[in-house]
Amino acid sequence: MLKSNRTSIVKSDEVGDLDHIPVSELRALYNYWCAKKGDRVMPSRSDIRPAEIVDLLPKVGLIDVEHAPRRYRLRLLGTEVVLALGQEMTGKYLDEISPSGSGMARLNKLVEQKTGYYVTSQLDWMNRGFQKYQAVFLPLGDEKGEVNMILCGMRPYFQKGYVQGQGVGGGPNRL
């Protein structure tokens, strides 16, 4: 595990140091989260005020954490996140739409260790493998100190040859 001076992060495939996030919008979301958590391990959902991060909202999502059994439900997705995913996914469970174990493993570590992480990766489901993204995932806690929600910020980026709405090389996107 790597250590940051503000919080620890999970080391995984392309996980970076939270204090050196290269994407300004994701760094802004992380700094906002740090300000809201103060000296605590993590802030609560009620600490997060959408009116304070209006410019970031298109890139933000909230994921509900269910504990018995552990599942992750997409509670809210910003417009740019929906665009990157190719369709609206609000209300869906990750285990129903993603066959990947690596993303779930990172989320499980976040919940167990109450730590955030920054990652550069690509979607590996819904025929969206061409879609690369950078993202930050940050825990939100309940009154018992358990992670009950995850605040995430995502910045999709497209490979050369990608045409919005048509995929790579001008071919149709298949969902």
PyMOL commands that set and color helices and strands:
alter all, ss='L'
color gray80, all
select helices_A, chain A and resi 18-20+24-37+45-47+50-52+54-59+79-85+94-97+101-113
alter helices_A, ss='H'
color red, helices_A
select strands_A, chain A and resi 2-3+8-9+15-16+60-67+70-77+117-122+131-141+147-158+162-163+167-168
alter strands_A, ss='S'
color yellow, strands_A
deselect
rebuild
show_as cartoon
